Amino acid sequence: MAVTSADQLPLRALPTRVFATVPAPMLVLGSMVGIQLGSAVAKYLLELTGATTAAGVRLLLAGLIALLVWRPALRVDRRALPAIAGFGAAIAGMNLCFYAAIDRIPLGMAVTIEFLGPLTVALASSRRRLDAMWVVLAGAGVVLLMRSGGPVSWTGVLFAVAAGIGWGSYVACSAVLGERTSDSDGLALAMAFGGLMALPFVVADAGALLADPLLPLCALGVAVLSSLVPHLVELEALRRMPTSTFGVLMSAEPAVAAGIGFLLLGEELRVAQWAGIGLVVLATVGSTRTSREADAPPPTADLRPEPALAHARD
C-alpha cells in the first residue's frame, strides 16, 4: 500500500477530514446555502460591474481555483476534448445567463425557473404517465411564480430560461465527461475552459476591476462559495448517502434561494409565488423519486454506486 506524506495530500481529500463529523443532510443544506450566499454576493457585484463582467470574473477565478485544487493531468485523450469543451461552454453559458437573470428578477424566481432545465432533461425520455403530472405541476408553479403583483422583467425570465437550458446541457454532458475522463480531471479542465471563454469579458472591463480592489475580492468570494465549497461538500455527501436521497434534498434549492433573497437582499415574494416555488420543488422531488424507482436494479444486482459529478453551479 502506498504511503502519502502529509504535504502530498491533495486538497480533494479535505472533505473527509473536515466534514467527517457533519451529518450528510447538513452537508447538502450547507452546499445549497453556500451557492445562494454566493449568488447574493454576486448581486452586489452586478451593481458595480454589470452581469457580464461579474460572471466573467467569477468563471475565470473558478477555473483557476479548479486547476489549483484538483491539479488535473493536462494530457487527455483526444476523444475527451469535445466533451470537455462542451461541458465548459455549458458552464460559461449557464453562469452568464444566470447572472443576467438575477440582475433583473429576484433570486428565488431565477433559481426556480433555472431548475426547469435539469427537470426537463430528467423527464424528456420518460414515457410514464406519472411523469406527466410532474410536468403539469412544474408548469403550474412557473405560472404562479409570474404572479408578482407588479411588472415582471420578461428579459430576466428569458435569461433564467436560457440558464436552465445551460444547466440541462451541463447535466446531459456530465455522463459523457465522466466516461471519458477520470476523477475530477474532466470537471477541472472544463471549468478552466469556461473561464478561458469568459476571459475576453474580463479584459474588456479590466480598468474598472483594477480601479476597485474590492471587486476581485468579492468575485473570489463568489467563486469559493458557489464553486469550490459546494463541490467539495457535495462530493463528501454523495459518499455517505444514496444519490436518490441527495437528489431529493437538492430539490429544495429554489426555496433556499428565495429565503436567502428575502433575508439578505430584501426580495419579497407574494404567497402565490411561494406556492409556485413549492410546486416546482414538489415536481423535482417527485421526478427524482420516480426516476430512481424505475431505474433501480433488481435486488440481486450489485448496488455499489458509481462516482457522480456534483451538480454545483460552477
C-alpha positions as CSV (number, residue, x, y, z in Angstrom):
1,M,0.0,0.0,0.0
2,A,1.4,3.4,-1.0
3,V,2.1,5.9,1.8
4,T,1.4,9.5,1.1
5,S,3.1,12.2,3.2
6,A,1.0,15.0,4.7
7,D,2.4,17.6,2.3
8,Q,1.4,15.5,-0.7
9,L,-2.2,15.0,0.4
10,P,-4.4,16.6,-2.4
11,L,-6.9,19.2,-1.4
12,R,-9.7,16.9,-2.7
13,A,-9.1,14.9,0.5
14,L,-10.1,17.8,2.7
15,P,-13.8,16.9,2.9
16,T,-13.2,13.5,4.5
17,R,-11.1,15.1,7.2
18,V,-13.0,18.4,7.8
19,F,-16.6,17.3,7.3
20,A,-16.4,13.7,8.7
21,T,-18.5,14.5,11.8
22,V,-21.1,16.6,10.0
23,P,-24.4,14.6,9.1
24,A,-24.7,14.2,5.3
25,P,-28.1,16.0,5.0
26,M,-26.5,19.0,6.8
27,L,-23.7,19.0,4.2
28,V,-26.2,19.1,1.4
29,L,-28.0,22.0,3.1
30,G,-24.7,23.8,3.6
31,S,-23.9,23.4,-0.1
32,M,-27.2,25.0,-1.1
33,V,-26.8,27.8,1.3
34,G,-23.2,28.4,0.1
35,I,-24.3,28.5,-3.5
36,Q,-27.1,31.0,-2.8
37,L,-24.9,33.1,-0.5
38,G,-22.5,33.4,-3.4
39,S,-25.4,34.5,-5.6
40,A,-26.4,37.1,-3.1
41,V,-22.8,38.5,-3.1
42,A,-22.9,38.4,-6.8
43,K,-25.8,40.7,-6.8
44,Y,-23.6,43.3,-5.1
45,L,-21.0,42.8,-7.9
46,L,-23.7,43.3,-10.6
47,E,-24.4,46.8,-9.3
48,L,-20.8,47.7,-9.7
49,T,-19.6,46.0,-12.8
50,G,-22.6,44.6,-14.7
51,A,-23.7,41.0,-15.2
52,T,-21.3,40.0,-18.0
53,T,-18.2,41.2,-16.2
54,A,-19.3,39.8,-12.8
55,A,-20.0,36.4,-14.4
56,G,-16.7,36.5,-16.4
57,V,-14.6,37.2,-13.3
58,R,-16.3,34.5,-11.3
59,L,-15.8,32.0,-14.2
60,L,-12.2,32.9,-14.6
61,L,-11.4,32.6,-10.8
62,A,-13.4,29.4,-10.5
63,G,-11.4,27.9,-13.4
64,L,-8.1,28.9,-11.8
65,I,-9.2,27.5,-8.4
66,A,-10.2,24.2,-10.1
67,L,-6.8,23.9,-11.7
68,L,-5.0,24.6,-8.4
69,V,-7.2,22.4,-6.2
70,W,-7.6,19.3,-8.4
71,R,-4.3,19.6,-10.4
72,P,-5.7,17.7,-13.4
73,A,-3.5,15.8,-15.8
74,L,-3.1,18.0,-18.9
75,R,-2.6,15.1,-21.2
76,V,-6.1,13.8,-22.1
77,D,-7.4,11.6,-24.8
78,R,-8.4,13.5,-27.9
79,R,-11.8,11.9,-27.8
80,A,-12.4,13.6,-24.4
81,L,-11.7,17.1,-25.8
82,P,-15.2,17.7,-27.3
83,A,-16.8,16.6,-24.0
84,I,-14.5,19.0,-22.0
85,A,-15.2,21.9,-24.4
86,G,-18.9,21.2,-24.5
87,F,-19.1,21.0,-20.7
88,G,-17.0,24.1,-20.3
89,A,-19.3,26.0,-22.7
90,A,-22.4,24.8,-20.8
91,I,-20.8,26.1,-17.6
92,A,-20.0,29.5,-19.1
93,G,-23.3,30.0,-20.8
94,M,-25.2,28.9,-17.7
95,N,-23.4,31.4,-15.5
96,L,-23.6,34.3,-17.9
97,C,-27.3,33.8,-18.4
98,F,-28.0,33.3,-14.7
99,Y,-26.2,36.5,-13.7
100,A,-28.1,38.4,-16.4
101,A,-31.3,36.9,-14.9
102,I,-30.6,37.8,-11.2
103,D,-29.7,41.3,-12.4
104,R,-33.4,41.7,-13.5
105,I,-35.6,39.4,-11.4
106,P,-35.5,38.1,-7.8
107,L,-33.0,35.4,-6.9
108,G,-35.7,32.8,-5.9
109,M,-37.6,33.3,-9.1
110,A,-34.4,32.9,-11.2
111,V,-33.3,29.7,-9.5
112,T,-36.8,28.2,-9.7
113,I,-37.1,28.8,-13.4
114,E,-33.5,27.6,-14.0
115,F,-34.4,24.4,-12.2
116,L,-36.7,23.5,-15.0
117,G,-33.6,22.8,-17.2
118,P,-32.4,19.7,-15.4
119,L,-36.0,18.7,-14.6
120,T,-36.8,18.7,-18.3
121,V,-33.7,16.6,-19.0
122,A,-34.9,14.1,-16.4
123,L,-38.4,13.9,-17.9
124,A,-37.6,14.2,-21.6
125,S,-37.0,10.5,-22.2
126,S,-39.8,9.3,-19.9
127,R,-43.0,7.6,-21.1
128,R,-44.6,7.1,-17.7
129,R,-48.0,8.8,-17.1
130,L,-46.9,9.7,-13.6
131,D,-44.2,11.9,-15.0
132,A,-46.7,13.9,-17.0
133,M,-48.1,15.0,-13.6
134,W,-44.7,16.4,-12.6
135,V,-44.6,18.4,-15.8
136,V,-48.0,19.9,-15.1
137,L,-47.0,20.7,-11.5
138,A,-43.8,22.4,-12.7
139,G,-45.7,24.4,-15.3
140,A,-48.3,25.5,-12.7
141,G,-45.5,26.5,-10.4
142,V,-44.0,28.8,-13.0
143,V,-47.4,30.4,-13.8
144,L,-47.8,31.2,-10.1
145,L,-44.3,32.4,-9.9
146,M,-45.1,35.1,-12.5
147,R,-47.9,36.5,-10.2
148,S,-45.6,39.2,-8.7
149,G,-48.4,41.8,-8.3
150,G,-46.4,44.1,-10.5
151,P,-44.3,44.3,-13.7
152,V,-42.1,41.3,-14.4
153,S,-38.9,41.6,-16.4
154,W,-39.5,39.1,-19.2
155,T,-35.9,39.7,-20.3
156,G,-34.8,38.4,-16.9
157,V,-37.2,35.4,-17.2
158,L,-35.8,34.6,-20.7
159,F,-32.3,34.7,-19.3
160,A,-33.3,32.4,-16.5
161,V,-34.8,30.0,-19.1
162,A,-31.5,30.2,-21.0
163,A,-29.6,29.4,-17.8
164,G,-31.9,26.4,-17.3
165,I,-31.1,25.2,-20.8
166,G,-27.4,25.6,-20.0
167,W,-27.9,23.6,-16.7
168,G,-29.8,20.9,-18.7
169,S,-26.8,20.8,-21.1
170,Y,-24.5,20.6,-18.1
171,V,-26.4,17.5,-16.8
172,A,-26.6,15.9,-20.2
173,C,-22.8,16.4,-20.9
174,S,-21.8,15.2,-17.4
175,A,-22.3,11.5,-18.3
176,V,-20.1,11.8,-21.4
177,L,-17.5,13.7,-19.5
178,G,-17.5,11.1,-16.7
179,E,-17.0,8.3,-19.2
180,R,-14.0,9.9,-21.0
181,T,-12.1,11.5,-18.1
182,S,-11.1,10.3,-14.6
183,D,-11.9,11.6,-11.2
184,S,-12.3,15.4,-11.1
185,D,-9.8,16.0,-14.0
186,G,-12.6,16.5,-16.6
187,L,-14.5,18.9,-14.4
188,A,-11.4,20.9,-13.6
189,L,-10.4,21.2,-17.2
190,A,-14.0,22.1,-18.3
191,M,-14.2,24.8,-15.6
192,A,-10.8,26.2,-16.8
193,F,-12.1,26.2,-20.4
194,G,-15.2,28.0,-19.3
195,G,-13.0,30.6,-17.5
196,L,-11.0,30.9,-20.8
197,M,-14.2,31.6,-22.7
198,A,-15.0,34.4,-20.2
199,L,-11.6,36.0,-20.4
200,P,-12.5,38.5,-23.1
201,F,-15.3,39.9,-21.0
202,V,-12.9,40.4,-18.1
203,V,-10.2,42.0,-20.2
204,A,-12.8,44.4,-21.7
205,D,-13.6,45.8,-18.3
206,A,-10.2,45.3,-16.7
207,G,-9.9,49.1,-15.9
208,A,-12.9,49.1,-13.7
209,L,-11.8,45.9,-11.9
210,L,-8.3,47.2,-11.2
211,A,-9.7,50.5,-10.0
212,D,-11.5,48.9,-7.1
213,P,-9.6,46.1,-5.4
214,L,-12.8,45.1,-3.6
215,L,-14.3,43.8,-6.8
216,P,-11.8,41.0,-7.5
217,L,-12.0,40.1,-3.7
218,C,-15.8,39.8,-3.9
219,A,-15.6,37.8,-7.1
220,L,-13.1,35.4,-5.4
221,G,-15.6,35.0,-2.5
222,V,-18.4,34.2,-5.0
223,A,-16.1,31.6,-6.8
224,V,-15.3,29.9,-3.4
225,L,-18.9,30.0,-2.1
226,S,-20.6,28.9,-5.3
227,S,-18.0,26.6,-6.9
228,L,-15.2,25.2,-4.6
229,V,-17.1,24.7,-1.3
230,P,-20.3,23.2,-2.8
231,H,-18.3,20.7,-4.9
232,L,-16.2,19.5,-2.0
233,V,-19.2,19.3,0.3
234,E,-21.5,17.5,-2.2
235,L,-18.7,15.1,-3.1
236,E,-18.5,14.1,0.6
237,A,-22.3,13.9,1.0
238,L,-22.5,11.6,-2.1
239,R,-20.1,9.2,-0.5
240,R,-22.4,8.9,2.5
241,M,-25.9,8.8,1.1
242,P,-27.8,7.3,-1.9
243,T,-27.9,9.6,-5.0
244,S,-31.7,9.4,-4.9
245,T,-31.7,10.9,-1.4
246,F,-29.2,13.5,-2.5
247,G,-31.4,14.5,-5.4
248,V,-34.5,14.9,-3.2
249,L,-32.6,17.1,-0.8
250,M,-31.2,19.3,-3.6
251,S,-34.7,19.8,-4.8
252,A,-35.2,22.3,-2.0
253,E,-32.7,24.8,-3.6
254,P,-35.3,27.1,-5.1
255,A,-36.8,27.6,-1.6
256,V,-33.3,28.2,-0.2
257,A,-32.7,30.7,-2.9
258,A,-36.0,32.5,-2.2
259,G,-35.2,32.6,1.6
260,I,-31.7,34.0,1.0
261,G,-33.1,36.6,-1.4
262,F,-35.6,37.6,1.2
263,L,-33.3,37.7,4.2
264,L,-30.2,39.3,2.6
265,L,-31.5,41.1,-0.4
266,G,-34.9,42.2,0.7
267,E,-36.6,40.5,-2.2
268,E,-40.2,39.8,-1.1
269,L,-42.3,37.3,-2.8
270,R,-46.1,37.0,-2.8
271,V,-47.9,34.0,-1.3
272,A,-48.7,32.8,-4.8
273,Q,-45.0,32.9,-5.8
274,W,-44.0,30.9,-2.7
275,A,-46.7,28.4,-3.7
276,G,-45.2,28.3,-7.2
277,I,-41.8,27.6,-5.8
278,G,-43.3,24.8,-3.7
279,L,-44.9,23.2,-6.8
280,V,-41.6,23.2,-8.7
281,V,-39.8,21.7,-5.7
282,L,-42.6,19.0,-5.4
283,A,-42.3,18.3,-9.1
284,T,-38.5,17.9,-8.8
285,V,-38.8,15.6,-5.8
286,G,-41.4,13.5,-7.5
287,S,-39.4,13.2,-10.7
288,T,-36.3,12.3,-8.7
289,R,-38.1,9.6,-6.7
290,T,-40.0,8.0,-9.6
291,S,-37.0,8.0,-12.0
292,R,-34.8,6.3,-9.3
293,E,-37.5,3.7,-8.7
294,A,-37.9,3.0,-12.4
295,D,-34.2,2.7,-13.0
296,A,-33.5,0.6,-9.8
297,P,-31.7,-2.7,-10.5
298,P,-33.1,-6.0,-9.3
299,P,-32.4,-6.9,-5.6
300,T,-29.7,-9.4,-6.6
301,A,-27.7,-6.8,-8.6
302,D,-24.5,-5.1,-7.5
303,L,-25.7,-2.0,-5.7
304,R,-22.3,-0.2,-5.4
305,P,-22.8,3.3,-6.6
306,E,-20.8,4.8,-9.4
307,P,-18.9,8.1,-8.9
308,A,-21.1,11.0,-9.7
309,L,-20.4,14.6,-10.7
310,A,-21.9,17.1,-8.2
311,H,-24.4,19.5,-9.7
312,A,-22.7,22.5,-8.3
313,R,-23.3,25.6,-10.4
314,D,-19.7,26.1,-11.5
